[in-house]
Amino acid sequence: MASFLVWIGGAELRSIRLEARPSVGDPSPSAGGRLGPTAKGIASVLLNPGAWVFFAATASAVMAKATSDGGTGAALAAALAMAVGVSCSDLAFTVLGSGGRRLFGDGGLLWIRTGLAVLLVVIGAAFVVQGIGGRSP
C-alpha cells in the first residue's frame, strides 16, 4: 500500500507536468491511459493504509464489544454509524475541495496539487523504507 502512495503521487506530478505543456490541439497520447479523478478517488479510498489499519485495530474491537454487549443488531448499528461517519467526513472534504479553484485560483491550486503530490510521494517512500527496514511506524 505504501508503494501505491508513491505511485499516485507520481501520477499526479506527471499529470501536472503534462497539463503545463502547451497543447497543439491534439490530446496527449497518454490522456486515454491515465486514471480519471473518480478512479483515483476510488483507488485511494480502497487502498488507504490508514483505513485498513483502523478497520483491523479499532473498528474490530468496537465491533467485538458491540457484538458481546448487544448482539448482532448492535454490531450492525455500530458498523452503520462508522460508515456514515466516514462518508460524512469524505463528503465534507469533497465539498471543501470543490471550491478550491474559486478560492485559490489556478496558480494557487497548482501549488497545492504539487505540494500534496510531493507529500504523498514522501510519505509513501518513508513507509516503503520502514517496511524494508522491518520497523513499524
Contacts in CASP RR format, 6 or more apart in sequence:
PFRMAT RR
TARGET T0000
AUTHOR 0000-0000-0000
METHOD contacts of the structure
MODEL  1
MASFLVWIGGAELRSIRLEARPSVGDPSPSAGGRLGPTAKGIASVLLNPG
AWVFFAATASAVMAKATSDGGTGAALAAALAMAVGVSCSDLAFTVLGSGG
RRLFGDGGLLWIRTGLAVLLVVIGAAFVVQGIGGRSP
1 47 0 8 1.000
1 48 0 8 1.000
1 49 0 8 1.000
1 52 0 8 1.000
1 127 0 8 1.000
2 49 0 8 1.000
2 124 0 8 1.000
2 125 0 8 1.000
2 127 0 8 1.000
2 128 0 8 1.000
2 131 0 8 1.000
3 124 0 8 1.000
3 128 0 8 1.000
4 43 0 8 1.000
4 47 0 8 1.000
5 49 0 8 1.000
5 120 0 8 1.000
5 121 0 8 1.000
5 123 0 8 1.000
5 124 0 8 1.000
5 127 0 8 1.000
6 120 0 8 1.000
6 121 0 8 1.000
6 124 0 8 1.000
6 125 0 8 1.000
6 128 0 8 1.000
8 40 0 8 1.000
8 43 0 8 1.000
8 44 0 8 1.000
8 120 0 8 1.000
9 117 0 8 1.000
9 118 0 8 1.000
9 120 0 8 1.000
9 121 0 8 1.000
10 117 0 8 1.000
10 120 0 8 1.000
10 121 0 8 1.000
11 34 0 8 1.000
11 35 0 8 1.000
11 40 0 8 1.000
12 113 0 8 1.000
12 116 0 8 1.000
12 117 0 8 1.000
12 120 0 8 1.000
13 114 0 8 1.000
13 117 0 8 1.000
13 118 0 8 1.000
13 121 0 8 1.000
15 34 0 8 1.000
16 110 0 8 1.000
16 113 0 8 1.000
16 114 0 8 1.000
16 117 0 8 1.000
18 28 0 8 1.000
18 30 0 8 1.000
21 28 0 8 1.000
35 43 0 8 1.000
45 51 0 8 1.000
45 90 0 8 1.000
49 127 0 8 1.000
51 86 0 8 1.000
59 82 0 8 1.000
62 78 0 8 1.000
62 82 0 8 1.000
63 75 0 8 1.000
63 78 0 8 1.000
63 79 0 8 1.000
66 74 0 8 1.000
66 75 0 8 1.000
66 77 0 8 1.000
66 78 0 8 1.000
67 74 0 8 1.000
67 75 0 8 1.000
100 109 0 8 1.000
100 112 0 8 1.000
101 109 0 8 1.000
104 112 0 8 1.000
127 137 0 8 1.000
130 136 0 8 1.000
130 137 0 8 1.000
END
